[in-house]
């Protein structure tokens, strides 16, 4: 399409409630025509709508989290819940990645609701100088309990966590603080803040002149998302109490870890898996060669969801041991 300023044409992208996207062009007279439709098949797919859950966090602060119910939930009881956390995030409006038609390759809200799970995306803001792991499970469970108070068909016991990257860190750390979660899926997680502080990524080892990023990981750990406020030799205890890999004796949930060989978190999952295995706890470690921080190859994405949905089904079944 020849769109030039002198023609007075304006192109916009619209999205339907079910995720169908359309590119619409309007002229100076306001006449509109659709020139491209994306994911038209979604018009036939029932999507889960966001439901605002207002609640207080453990410190008494008002929060808004977002609940997505399975489309056939009206006649269902004891619906299992998958909590999808990303510590440090707050959602005054529904999270964009949970909308139908959005590309969310891990913890996809709409796929999980279509499989019969309720999905809860909790608001978990953290102050820059706060201990990031303090009260993390309680903050998640405050949102869970508020959702259950409003929708009694939600299960009190069939609870799982699925987090990506820092969300994987939060999911694993929350599992060290409570036994209410029966299953945890952590994709590309940070598990040990000691070793992550001085990380050398696979790319940095192969081509240090292009990809050496030690200062960036120091910054992430000390003053960025990691919030450790100091290097590990200055505050070992803070690093330890916020490192799930150092707290595996407290994990009671079944754990599924997903990693790959081209990710900067490569090496973070195997030690935690090994520790759980050594303690005879239920754990699965899946490695996707060639992937980076997010699994994107279509065959691998299909495989990941087949395994993840099977893992959730096994561990959240009403008669699961």
Backbone bond lengths (Angstrom), bond angles and torsions (degrees), N, CA, C in turn:
res aa  C-N    CA-C-N  psi(-1)  N-CA   C-N-CA  omega(-1)  CA-C   N-CA-C  phi
1 X - - - 1.466 - - 1.522 109.05 -
2 X 1.329 115.77 129.34 1.464 120.99 178.87 1.524 108.37 -86.23
3 X 1.331 116.29 95.80 1.459 121.00 -179.52 1.523 107.78 -105.99
4 X 1.325 116.79 109.49 1.457 122.03 -178.60 1.525 109.20 -127.84
5 X 1.344 117.09 149.83 1.468 119.71 -175.90 1.512 114.01 -54.11
6 X 1.364 117.70 -38.25 1.455 118.49 -176.98 1.520 113.05 -68.26
7 X 1.334 116.38 -17.87 1.460 119.54 177.93 1.535 111.27 -80.62
8 X 1.330 116.88 -17.84 1.459 119.53 179.27 1.512 113.88 69.45
9 X 1.334 117.49 30.56 1.462 120.62 179.53 1.528 110.38 -96.03
10 X 1.321 115.28 140.42 1.460 121.30 177.17 1.528 108.57 -124.84
11 X 1.331 116.18 127.97 1.468 121.05 178.36 1.522 109.17 -104.80
12 X 1.312 116.12 139.78 1.468 120.95 178.58 1.522 109.24 -140.16
13 X 1.324 114.85 158.74 1.463 121.65 178.19 1.516 108.47 -111.30
14 X 1.306 117.18 123.50 1.458 121.47 177.17 1.518 109.39 -115.40
15 X 1.333 115.68 158.43 1.460 120.50 -179.83 1.508 108.92 -138.02
16 X 1.331 116.10 134.76 1.453 120.96 178.16 1.523 109.56 -80.96
17 X 1.327 115.85 171.39 1.461 120.70 -179.59 1.521 111.75 -62.83
18 X 1.325 117.10 -21.87 1.471 120.48 -179.76 1.524 112.85 -99.90
19 X 1.322 117.13 6.39 1.454 120.22 172.59 1.511 115.74 97.23
20 X 1.325 118.81 0.59 1.463 120.74 176.97 1.529 108.05 -71.89
21 X 1.329 116.57 126.68 1.457 121.36 -178.48 1.525 110.67 -106.32
22 X 1.313 115.68 142.27 1.461 121.78 -179.49 1.518 110.06 -133.54
23 X 1.331 115.00 137.17 1.463 120.94 172.30 1.526 107.09 -94.85
24 X 1.322 116.26 118.24 1.458 122.93 -175.23 1.519 109.23 -115.26
25 X 1.337 116.97 134.14 1.458 122.40 177.81 1.515 108.92 -114.39
26 X 1.341 116.20 132.12 1.465 122.13 177.87 1.521 109.64 -119.81
27 X 1.345 115.68 142.63 1.460 119.53 177.43 1.522 110.30 -98.82
28 X 1.341 116.15 -173.67 1.464 120.58 -176.68 1.525 112.08 -62.20
29 X 1.328 117.72 -28.39 1.457 121.39 -178.79 1.530 112.39 -85.37
30 X 1.327 116.43 -0.67 1.452 119.73 178.93 1.519 113.81 86.82
31 X 1.313 117.08 3.40 1.462 120.03 176.66 1.535 109.28 -70.42
32 X 1.312 115.42 132.88 1.464 120.41 -175.97 1.520 110.31 -118.95
33 X 1.314 114.84 144.90 1.471 120.20 172.10 1.523 109.18 -143.50
34 X 1.317 114.90 142.00 1.459 121.93 178.69 1.522 108.50 -86.59
35 X 1.321 116.10 124.46 1.461 119.11 -178.04 1.524 112.57 -107.21
36 X 1.328 117.08 -11.84 1.466 119.43 179.72 1.513 109.30 -157.66
37 X 1.326 116.21 135.20 1.468 122.22 174.99 1.519 108.52 -120.26
38 X 1.337 115.74 131.69 1.454 121.68 -177.75 1.522 110.14 -113.47
39 X 1.324 116.27 135.44 1.472 122.33 176.36 1.525 111.94 57.13
40 X 1.336 115.49 47.14 1.459 120.58 -178.83 1.517 113.38 -59.80
41 X 1.335 117.61 -26.93 1.465 120.36 -178.89 1.528 112.40 -63.82
42 X 1.340 117.26 -21.16 1.463 119.62 179.99 1.529 112.09 -65.38
43 X 1.317 116.99 -17.00 1.468 119.33 177.83 1.524 111.21 -62.33
44 X 1.336 117.05 -22.30 1.461 121.41 -179.35 1.524 112.57 -96.07
45 X 1.334 116.77 2.71 1.465 120.83 -174.99 1.522 109.49 -109.28
46 X 1.316 116.42 126.16 1.463 120.51 177.18 1.524 109.05 -71.93
47 X 1.318 116.53 129.49 1.466 121.50 -177.66 1.524 110.02 -109.62
48 X 1.323 115.13 149.06 1.458 120.82 176.52 1.521 109.20 -82.85
49 X 1.307 116.77 130.63 1.459 121.80 -178.64 1.525 110.37 -92.04
50 X 1.333 118.09 148.74 1.469 120.40 178.65 1.521 111.72 -73.16
51 X 1.323 115.47 138.37 1.463 122.82 177.26 1.521 107.58 -121.64
52 X 1.317 117.05 121.52 1.464 120.95 -180.00 1.524 110.30 -72.56
53 X 1.320 116.07 127.50 1.460 122.53 175.30 1.526 107.49 -113.75
54 X 1.320 116.05 108.04 1.465 120.09 178.80 1.529 108.78 -92.03
55 X 1.307 115.38 137.09 1.466 120.10 -175.73 1.515 108.97 -160.78
56 X 1.304 115.73 175.49 1.456 121.68 174.34 1.520 109.63 -107.58
57 X 1.331 115.60 142.37 1.452 118.71 174.49 1.528 109.20 -80.58
58 X 1.325 118.98 175.07 1.473 120.08 -176.62 1.530 114.27 -59.12
59 X 1.333 117.79 -18.99 1.458 120.96 178.73 1.525 112.38 -95.34
60 X 1.347 116.75 6.60 1.454 120.68 176.75 1.508 115.10 86.29
61 X 1.346 118.09 7.89 1.457 121.64 179.49 1.530 110.22 -83.97
62 X 1.330 116.47 139.92 1.461 120.83 178.95 1.525 110.05 -72.50
63 X 1.322 116.12 133.08 1.467 122.43 179.88 1.526 109.67 -133.50
64 X 1.314 115.62 157.67 1.456 122.18 171.84 1.518 108.70 -123.96
65 X 1.316 116.31 119.98 1.456 122.29 173.61 1.523 107.93 -112.66
66 X 1.333 116.60 172.26 1.463 119.69 -172.44 1.516 110.77 -128.28
67 X 1.317 114.87 129.21 1.464 122.97 -177.45 1.523 109.63 -111.74
68 X 1.333 115.37 139.08 1.461 122.32 175.57 1.522 107.39 -125.35
69 X 1.313 116.60 120.27 1.457 121.58 -177.71 1.525 110.74 -95.88
70 X 1.321 117.61 148.98 1.464 119.80 173.33 1.524 110.05 -57.99
71 X 1.306 117.38 147.11 1.463 120.79 -175.34 1.519 112.04 -65.52
72 X 1.324 118.12 -24.11 1.467 120.86 179.21 1.522 111.16 -104.83
73 X 1.345 116.36 29.81 1.461 119.68 -172.10 1.520 114.32 -76.31
74 X 1.329 118.09 -17.01 1.465 119.78 -171.90 1.525 112.15 -58.73
75 X 1.339 116.37 -37.04 1.464 119.66 -176.15 1.524 111.59 -103.63
76 X 1.317 117.15 17.41 1.454 121.46 -174.93 1.521 110.40 -112.21
77 X 1.331 115.50 144.83 1.459 121.35 176.66 1.520 109.68 -121.93
78 X 1.317 116.01 157.09 1.456 122.27 178.51 1.527 111.72 56.61
79 X 1.333 115.81 49.20 1.459 121.66 -178.27 1.525 109.37 -72.03
80 X 1.339 118.96 125.76 1.460 120.23 177.58 1.528 110.92 -68.23
81 X 1.320 115.50 149.73 1.460 122.16 -176.36 1.524 109.61 -117.85
82 X 1.334 115.97 131.24 1.457 121.64 170.92 1.530 107.21 -108.91
83 X 1.312 116.20 117.24 1.467 121.72 177.04 1.524 107.79 -90.16
84 X 1.329 115.66 130.26 1.470 121.70 -177.74 1.531 108.86 -115.63
85 X 1.331 117.97 87.32 1.469 120.64 -172.34 1.519 112.77 -92.77
86 X 1.317 115.25 150.86 1.468 122.46 166.44 1.526 106.59 -140.64
87 X 1.338 117.24 91.79 1.459 120.39 -174.56 1.530 111.94 -54.53
88 X 1.320 114.18 139.93 1.458 120.78 -177.77 1.512 113.54 97.73
89 X 1.333 116.89 -11.71 1.463 120.85 -177.92 1.520 110.88 -99.25
90 X 1.327 115.04 146.52 1.460 122.55 173.60 1.519 107.60 -131.88
91 X 1.319 116.37 146.66 1.462 121.22 -172.45 1.529 110.64 -128.06
92 X 1.314 118.03 85.80 1.467 119.27 174.03 1.518 112.85 -65.96
93 X 1.339 116.71 -22.51 1.463 122.90 174.40 1.523 107.69 -128.37
94 X 1.337 117.86 164.27 1.469 119.47 -176.41 1.529 111.88 -55.81
95 X 1.322 117.81 138.31 1.472 120.16 179.20 1.518 111.50 -62.07
96 X 1.324 116.29 129.73 1.464 121.08 -174.49 1.523 111.90 -60.34
97 X 1.345 116.76 -36.32 1.462 118.86 -175.72 1.523 113.28 -71.03
98 X 1.332 117.58 -10.82 1.465 120.61 178.08 1.523 112.91 -92.04
99 X 1.330 117.18 -4.47 1.463 120.63 -178.36 1.524 110.54 -72.19
100 X 1.330 118.35 149.23 1.459 120.32 177.42 1.523 110.95 -62.13
101 X 1.323 115.76 139.72 1.447 120.70 179.18 1.503 114.88 89.09
102 X 1.336 117.86 -6.94 1.457 120.13 178.90 1.528 109.92 -83.01
103 X 1.322 115.28 148.68 1.458 120.09 179.70 1.527 108.22 -86.36
104 X 1.291 115.83 98.14 1.467 122.45 175.40 1.523 105.90 -125.13
105 X 1.321 115.88 99.38 1.460 119.85 -170.48 1.519 112.95 -79.75
106 X 1.338 117.66 -17.68 1.468 120.40 175.80 1.518 108.45 -123.02
107 X 1.326 116.17 145.23 1.469 122.92 -179.06 1.527 110.92 49.20
108 X 1.313 116.04 47.47 1.463 120.71 -178.28 1.527 109.94 -69.91
109 X 1.328 115.18 115.45 1.467 121.33 -174.94 1.520 111.85 -57.49
110 X 1.323 117.29 -46.54 1.461 120.35 -173.77 1.533 111.66 -70.24
111 X 1.322 117.70 -34.24 1.466 119.66 176.08 1.525 110.31 -66.45
112 X 1.329 116.40 -42.14 1.460 119.76 -178.64 1.532 111.15 -66.44
113 X 1.331 118.10 -41.80 1.466 118.86 178.66 1.517 110.93 -67.07
114 X 1.332 117.05 -34.34 1.463 118.89 177.86 1.521 111.86 -67.38
115 X 1.343 116.86 -22.18 1.467 121.86 178.06 1.524 111.98 -89.50
116 X 1.336 117.25 3.36 1.462 120.07 174.86 1.511 115.75 100.94
117 X 1.343 117.54 7.66 1.462 120.59 -179.14 1.529 110.21 -100.91
118 X 1.314 116.04 144.02 1.457 120.49 164.74 1.519 107.21 -82.07
119 X 1.320 116.46 142.19 1.465 121.15 179.56 1.521 108.44 -118.81
120 X 1.320 116.01 131.99 1.455 121.55 178.49 1.525 108.52 -120.79
121 X 1.336 116.33 122.18 1.463 122.27 176.33 1.528 106.98 -105.16
122 X 1.328 118.39 103.66 1.471 120.78 -173.15 1.522 112.30 -86.56
123 X 1.317 115.94 145.71 1.459 120.97 169.32 1.524 108.36 -81.83
124 X 1.345 115.31 123.63 1.468 121.03 -175.19 1.522 110.27 -134.50
125 X 1.331 118.53 60.76 1.464 119.10 179.72 1.520 111.61 -64.27
126 X 1.334 115.69 145.30 1.463 122.02 179.17 1.523 107.67 -133.61
127 X 1.302 116.75 129.78 1.461 120.64 176.79 1.528 109.83 -66.07
128 X 1.347 117.73 147.38 1.473 120.11 -177.10 1.516 114.04 -56.27
129 X 1.328 118.15 -32.25 1.461 120.52 -177.08 1.530 112.97 -100.39
130 X 1.332 117.08 7.69 1.466 120.28 -177.72 1.521 110.99 -80.18
131 X 1.308 116.39 157.61 1.458 121.71 169.59 1.522 106.09 -71.60
132 X 1.324 119.23 111.96 1.465 119.96 -167.55 1.519 114.75 -64.13
133 X 1.334 117.44 -29.19 1.450 119.15 -176.68 1.514 115.04 -91.03
134 X 1.313 117.96 -6.86 1.455 120.51 -175.47 1.527 111.20 -65.22
135 X 1.338 116.58 122.45 1.457 121.36 176.63 1.517 114.69 66.49
136 X 1.350 117.65 21.21 1.466 119.94 -174.60 1.522 111.88 -65.23
137 X 1.330 117.46 -45.83 1.466 120.18 178.94 1.521 110.96 -63.38
138 X 1.337 117.31 -41.47 1.461 120.21 179.58 1.524 111.37 -61.73
139 X 1.331 116.91 -37.72 1.459 120.41 179.16 1.532 110.88 -65.78
140 X 1.322 116.67 -40.90 1.469 120.07 177.25 1.528 110.95 -65.93
141 X 1.325 115.81 -44.10 1.468 119.78 -176.95 1.522 112.19 -70.11
142 X 1.336 117.76 -25.68 1.468 119.51 174.48 1.520 110.37 -62.32
143 X 1.331 116.02 -39.55 1.467 119.99 176.89 1.524 110.67 -69.31
144 X 1.333 116.87 -40.94 1.467 121.07 178.26 1.525 110.16 -59.78
145 X 1.311 117.15 -48.70 1.466 120.52 -176.80 1.523 111.74 -66.80
146 X 1.326 117.61 -33.63 1.464 119.99 176.13 1.527 110.68 -67.09
147 X 1.327 116.62 -39.53 1.459 119.98 177.41 1.529 110.70 -64.94
148 X 1.337 117.01 -40.65 1.456 120.72 -179.55 1.537 111.81 -68.91
149 X 1.310 116.50 -33.00 1.470 119.01 178.20 1.525 111.03 -64.59
150 X 1.323 116.05 -28.88 1.466 120.71 -179.20 1.526 111.75 -89.72
151 X 1.319 116.43 -34.66 1.469 121.12 -178.17 1.527 107.86 -124.13
152 X 1.323 114.81 96.48 1.456 120.17 -172.88 1.522 113.23 -69.14
153 X 1.341 116.85 -14.20 1.465 118.90 178.64 1.526 112.44 -75.76
154 X 1.330 118.20 -8.13 1.459 120.90 178.24 1.521 110.19 -77.02
155 X 1.315 116.08 140.78 1.458 121.72 -175.32 1.524 111.55 -71.98
156 X 1.312 115.51 146.11 1.465 121.60 174.63 1.521 111.70 -89.16
157 X 1.326 116.81 -18.33 1.465 120.12 -171.77 1.524 113.85 -121.17
158 X 1.317 118.13 -22.37 1.467 120.76 -175.95 1.532 108.46 -92.05
159 X 1.327 114.80 75.63 1.455 121.82 -174.53 1.527 110.22 -117.62
160 X 1.346 115.70 138.63 1.460 121.32 177.97 1.519 109.28 -136.95
161 X 1.322 115.09 164.65 1.453 123.16 175.71 1.522 109.03 -124.34
162 X 1.341 116.38 141.45 1.460 120.32 172.80 1.519 106.73 -140.37
163 X 1.339 116.66 113.13 1.454 121.11 -178.91 1.515 111.65 -131.37
164 X 1.329 115.70 147.62 1.459 123.68 178.69 1.520 109.60 -111.08
165 X 1.345 116.75 132.53 1.465 122.69 174.79 1.526 110.66 61.67
166 X 1.335 118.66 -116.59 1.457 120.95 177.15 1.528 110.26 -65.58
167 X 1.325 116.22 -27.89 1.465 119.73 172.20 1.513 111.52 -66.62
168 X 1.342 117.05 -33.01 1.460 120.75 174.21 1.510 111.28 -67.18
169 X 1.338 116.33 -40.53 1.469 120.09 173.73 1.524 110.49 -57.76
170 X 1.343 116.63 -48.47 1.458 120.10 -178.42 1.515 112.67 -63.30
171 X 1.333 116.29 -37.22 1.462 120.08 179.65 1.521 110.92 -65.29
172 X 1.320 116.47 -45.37 1.463 120.11 -179.24 1.527 111.39 -68.00
173 X 1.330 116.77 -40.17 1.460 118.39 -179.99 1.529 110.86 -67.11
174 X 1.338 117.10 -39.45 1.467 119.88 177.17 1.525 110.71 -60.46
175 X 1.334 116.58 -34.94 1.464 120.19 179.31 1.517 112.38 -68.38
176 X 1.333 117.81 -17.29 1.473 119.90 175.13 1.524 111.58 -84.92
177 X 1.338 117.91 -8.59 1.462 122.23 -173.66 1.528 113.68 -108.39
178 X 1.328 117.83 -8.39 1.463 121.21 -178.13 1.519 108.99 -156.53
179 X 1.337 115.66 156.38 1.466 120.04 174.76 1.526 111.46 -106.54
180 X 1.334 117.51 12.78 1.461 119.56 -177.49 1.533 112.61 -75.96
181 X 1.320 116.62 -25.78 1.457 119.21 177.57 1.531 109.32 -86.01
182 X 1.326 115.60 128.52 1.462 120.79 -176.14 1.520 112.83 -93.52
183 X 1.325 117.53 -19.12 1.462 120.76 -177.83 1.519 108.92 -148.31
184 X 1.339 115.61 144.59 1.463 122.19 178.23 1.524 108.35 -133.32
185 X 1.336 115.72 128.01 1.460 121.50 169.90 1.522 106.71 -111.97
186 X 1.326 116.38 123.09 1.460 121.72 179.49 1.522 108.40 -125.20
187 X 1.322 116.35 112.35 1.459 121.27 -179.82 1.526 108.92 -102.98
188 X 1.329 115.72 128.22 1.471 122.98 -178.97 1.532 111.74 50.03
189 X 1.329 118.63 49.48 1.467 119.38 -173.87 1.528 112.89 -83.95
190 X 1.323 115.21 156.21 1.461 121.51 163.86 1.529 105.68 -90.38
191 X 1.328 117.21 127.11 1.466 119.98 -175.95 1.520 113.19 -119.74
192 X 1.328 118.11 -24.27 1.469 121.19 -174.83 1.528 108.54 -135.40
193 X 1.324 116.12 105.06 1.457 120.18 -176.51 1.525 112.43 -70.97
194 X 1.335 117.97 -19.66 1.466 120.21 174.20 1.527 110.30 -62.50
195 X 1.329 116.66 -54.39 1.459 120.41 -175.37 1.527 111.91 -77.89
196 X 1.328 117.93 -25.36 1.457 119.95 179.53 1.526 110.83 -72.31
197 X 1.321 117.44 -25.00 1.464 121.75 -178.79 1.521 111.27 -58.66
198 X 1.299 118.18 -42.70 1.464 121.77 -177.57 1.513 112.64 -108.53
199 X 1.319 116.46 37.84 1.454 121.60 -171.90 1.528 112.85 -64.49
200 X 1.318 114.94 136.76 1.460 122.62 167.26 1.527 106.63 -115.16
201 X 1.315 117.10 112.56 1.458 120.73 -177.55 1.516 110.53 -71.31
202 X 1.343 118.30 160.74 1.467 120.18 176.49 1.525 111.72 -56.03
203 X 1.330 117.34 -39.56 1.455 120.34 179.59 1.531 110.85 -66.72
204 X 1.355 116.02 -37.39 1.450 119.32 179.19 1.517 112.74 -66.51
205 X 1.324 116.99 -32.51 1.463 120.65 177.76 1.522 111.41 -73.11
206 X 1.329 116.61 -36.01 1.466 120.85 -178.29 1.518 111.58 -76.32
207 X 1.327 116.78 -43.26 1.463 121.38 -176.80 1.522 109.37 -134.78
208 X 1.342 117.88 73.18 1.473 119.93 -176.00 1.526 113.58 -61.87
209 X 1.343 117.71 -27.30 1.459 119.18 179.43 1.527 112.34 -67.56
210 X 1.340 116.46 -20.87 1.472 119.84 -179.00 1.523 113.13 -108.76
211 X 1.334 117.82 -31.68 1.463 119.93 -168.61 1.529 114.39 -123.41
212 X 1.331 118.66 9.52 1.452 118.92 178.50 1.532 109.13 -66.09
213 X 1.336 116.39 124.05 1.469 119.97 -172.13 1.524 111.92 -136.20
214 X 1.336 117.46 30.73 1.459 119.11 -179.52 1.529 112.95 -55.15
215 X 1.332 120.01 -46.99 1.476 118.33 179.59 1.526 113.15 -58.39
216 X 1.336 117.03 -34.52 1.466 120.06 179.79 1.525 110.56 -64.87
217 X 1.322 118.15 -40.40 1.460 120.24 -179.87 1.531 111.41 -74.86
218 X 1.336 117.66 -31.40 1.458 118.56 171.02 1.524 109.65 -59.54
219 X 1.333 115.82 -45.39 1.458 120.61 -179.09 1.514 112.27 -64.22
220 X 1.345 116.42 -43.68 1.470 120.08 178.84 1.529 109.50 -58.08
221 X 1.319 116.92 -44.57 1.465 120.71 -174.49 1.522 112.62 -71.97
222 X 1.323 117.15 -41.79 1.466 119.96 -169.58 1.526 113.24 -90.70
223 X 1.329 117.13 -47.82 1.467 119.69 -174.33 1.523 113.34 -121.02
224 X 1.322 116.75 -1.04 1.461 120.43 -179.45 1.510 111.87 -102.94
225 X 1.315 115.36 -140.61 1.456 121.23 -174.81 1.522 113.03 -57.71
226 X 1.331 117.45 -33.45 1.460 120.80 -178.41 1.518 114.34 -68.00
227 X 1.343 118.06 -30.05 1.475 124.01 173.35 1.534 113.30 57.86
228 X 1.331 118.00 34.85 1.459 119.04 178.53 1.523 112.24 -81.84
229 X 1.325 118.45 -20.06 1.465 125.20 172.54 1.523 114.09 69.45
230 X 1.325 118.13 -4.07 1.471 121.78 -179.12 1.526 107.68 -163.73
231 X 1.322 118.21 162.48 1.470 119.91 173.12 1.524 109.55 -70.78
232 X 1.327 117.70 162.31 1.474 120.19 -173.28 1.521 114.03 -61.90
233 X 1.322 118.03 -30.07 1.470 117.92 -179.34 1.521 112.79 -74.65
234 X 1.334 116.32 -8.53 1.464 120.34 177.29 1.532 112.61 -95.14
235 X 1.345 116.50 -23.79 1.480 119.28 -177.44 1.527 108.96 -152.07
236 X 1.320 115.32 71.09 1.462 120.41 -176.46 1.530 111.60 -60.60
237 X 1.310 117.37 -37.97 1.459 119.82 -175.27 1.521 111.48 -65.70
238 X 1.331 116.89 -39.02 1.467 120.30 179.15 1.534 110.21 -62.90
239 X 1.325 117.07 -42.70 1.465 120.94 177.64 1.526 110.59 -64.02
240 X 1.322 117.03 -41.69 1.471 120.68 -176.26 1.529 111.50 -66.07
241 X 1.321 117.90 -47.14 1.466 119.92 -175.24 1.529 112.76 -72.67
242 X 1.345 116.39 -9.85 1.462 120.49 176.93 1.524 112.56 -110.83
243 X 1.321 117.35 14.53 1.463 122.10 -178.85 1.522 110.10 -114.93
244 X 1.328 118.85 104.53 1.471 120.18 -178.96 1.521 113.59 -55.97
245 X 1.333 117.93 -33.22 1.465 120.20 -178.90 1.514 112.35 -64.65
246 X 1.337 117.60 -19.84 1.466 121.73 178.29 1.524 112.27 -93.95
247 X 1.336 116.49 0.75 1.466 120.93 -173.71 1.526 111.93 -128.36
248 X 1.309 117.06 25.04 1.462 120.22 -173.30 1.526 113.18 -64.34
249 X 1.324 117.75 -22.09 1.457 119.56 177.90 1.522 112.19 -65.24
250 X 1.323 116.92 -17.09 1.463 121.28 -178.49 1.530 112.33 -95.77
251 X 1.323 118.45 -5.35 1.463 121.55 -178.63 1.526 109.83 -85.12
252 X 1.335 116.53 123.24 1.460 121.76 177.69 1.528 112.12 -108.34
253 X 1.320 118.07 -18.47 1.468 122.10 -177.33 1.522 110.88 -75.64
254 X 1.322 115.74 154.17 1.461 120.23 168.10 1.523 108.34 -68.97
255 X 1.322 116.85 141.31 1.464 121.38 -172.88 1.522 110.00 -125.79
256 X 1.337 115.50 132.42 1.462 122.55 172.37 1.520 107.56 -117.85
257 X 1.334 115.91 119.23 1.457 122.91 -179.40 1.519 109.76 -109.09
258 X 1.326 116.33 135.71 1.464 121.80 -179.67 1.514 108.20 -122.96
259 X 1.328 116.69 126.37 1.454 121.27 -178.82 1.525 109.73 -139.86
260 X 1.323 115.86 176.59 1.466 121.77 178.79 1.515 108.36 -152.93
261 X 1.331 116.13 167.88 1.462 118.60 -171.66 1.523 113.96 -93.00
262 X 1.325 118.62 -5.05 1.462 121.03 -179.81 1.518 112.38 -114.85
263 X 1.322 116.34 16.57 1.457 122.13 -178.42 1.528 109.75 -96.99
264 X 1.337 116.75 150.01 1.461 118.75 176.76 1.523 112.07 -70.82
265 X 1.349 118.04 -14.13 1.468 119.61 174.74 1.528 112.04 -92.17
266 X 1.331 117.49 7.29 1.459 120.16 176.79 1.534 109.87 -53.51
267 X 1.298 116.74 131.92 1.458 121.46 -178.61 1.516 113.79 96.60
268 X 1.342 117.89 -9.89 1.459 120.41 -179.63 1.536 112.26 -82.06
269 X 1.329 117.26 -29.57 1.467 120.11 -173.91 1.519 113.49 -85.98
270 X 1.333 117.31 -36.83 1.466 120.13 -173.06 1.527 113.12 -60.50
271 X 1.335 120.87 -44.40 1.464 118.83 179.60 1.530 113.02 -63.03
272 X 1.331 117.25 -37.69 1.462 118.89 178.58 1.524 110.29 -67.32
273 X 1.329 116.61 -42.22 1.467 119.98 176.36 1.528 110.22 -59.37
274 X 1.325 116.50 -45.39 1.460 120.71 -177.98 1.528 111.27 -61.63
275 X 1.330 116.13 -39.93 1.461 119.62 179.31 1.527 111.42 -65.45
276 X 1.322 117.22 -41.07 1.469 120.42 177.27 1.526 110.59 -65.27
277 X 1.327 116.17 -41.62 1.466 120.70 178.88 1.523 110.14 -61.97
278 X 1.329 116.10 -41.75 1.471 120.87 179.89 1.525 111.45 -61.83
279 X 1.339 116.80 -29.19 1.465 122.00 -179.57 1.531 112.06 -93.78
280 X 1.335 116.77 8.31 1.462 122.07 177.64 1.529 111.71 61.38
281 X 1.338 115.14 38.70 1.463 120.44 177.16 1.524 109.95 -102.86
282 X 1.328 115.60 156.61 1.461 120.55 -178.21 1.523 110.10 -71.07
283 X 1.330 116.91 119.68 1.458 121.22 -179.69 1.519 109.78 -152.31
284 X 1.322 115.35 145.64 1.455 123.03 177.66 1.519 107.44 -129.94
285 X 1.328 117.34 134.33 1.462 122.17 175.79 1.526 108.03 -121.06
286 X 1.324 116.08 121.75 1.460 121.86 -179.39 1.526 108.36 -118.57
287 X 1.325 116.45 128.75 1.466 121.66 179.22 1.524 109.45 -118.11
288 X 1.329 116.43 131.24 1.461 121.96 177.53 1.524 109.09 -112.16
289 X 1.340 118.16 98.40 1.468 120.36 -179.96 1.530 111.09 -60.30
290 X 1.330 114.88 139.36 1.459 120.23 177.12 1.506 114.94 89.85
291 X 1.338 117.53 -12.91 1.466 119.59 178.60 1.528 109.47 -87.08
292 X 1.331 115.16 161.30 1.463 121.01 177.26 1.523 109.26 -109.54
293 X 1.338 118.00 -132.79 1.463 119.82 -171.84 1.522 112.71 -72.45
294 X 1.317 117.75 -25.60 1.463 122.16 177.32 1.519 107.80 -127.67
295 X 1.316 116.92 134.29 1.464 121.66 176.80 1.528 108.13 -70.72
296 X 1.328 117.19 120.28 1.468 120.36 -174.64 1.520 114.08 -124.67
297 X 1.340 118.59 -20.29 1.461 119.28 179.06 1.529 109.73 -61.89
298 X 1.346 118.63 128.84 1.473 120.10 -175.42 1.526 113.99 -52.61
299 X 1.332 118.06 -43.36 1.466 119.61 179.50 1.526 111.42 -64.80
300 X 1.330 116.70 -38.84 1.464 119.82 178.79 1.516 111.68 -69.35
301 X 1.337 117.26 -36.92 1.467 119.79 177.45 1.525 109.90 -63.11
302 X 1.327 116.24 -43.96 1.472 119.02 177.95 1.529 110.88 -61.28
303 X 1.332 115.66 -43.30 1.458 119.79 179.90 1.528 110.83 -63.68
304 X 1.334 116.53 -42.51 1.460 120.95 179.71 1.524 110.73 -58.99
305 X 1.329 117.73 -45.50 1.459 119.40 -177.47 1.520 111.54 -72.53
306 X 1.319 117.91 -33.40 1.464 118.98 175.59 1.529 109.98 -61.99
307 X 1.314 116.16 -44.06 1.463 120.30 -179.78 1.532 111.29 -70.32
308 X 1.344 116.98 -43.05 1.466 120.52 -176.74 1.527 111.05 -66.15
309 X 1.323 117.26 -43.81 1.463 119.39 179.78 1.525 110.84 -66.59
310 X 1.327 116.95 -35.83 1.462 119.62 175.44 1.521 111.97 -66.01
311 X 1.320 116.11 -40.24 1.464 121.62 178.33 1.530 110.46 -62.89
312 X 1.333 117.28 -44.83 1.465 120.55 178.50 1.524 110.99 -65.25
313 X 1.316 116.67 -41.96 1.455 120.30 179.75 1.525 111.48 -60.77
314 X 1.332 115.89 -43.58 1.469 120.13 -178.87 1.530 111.86 -64.64
315 X 1.324 116.40 -40.75 1.463 119.94 -170.61 1.520 114.17 -94.54
316 X 1.346 116.68 -13.65 1.458 119.51 177.46 1.522 112.25 -110.59
317 X 1.311 116.83 8.70 1.467 119.30 175.63 1.520 109.98 -61.93
318 X 1.321 116.06 148.34 1.463 119.86 -177.13 1.517 113.02 -60.70
319 X 1.336 116.73 -25.92 1.456 119.47 -179.84 1.547 111.57 -109.24
320 X 1.349 116.61 21.05 1.467 119.46 -178.82 1.521 109.86 -65.79
321 X 1.353 116.95 138.37 1.476 119.53 177.98 1.522 111.02 -69.58
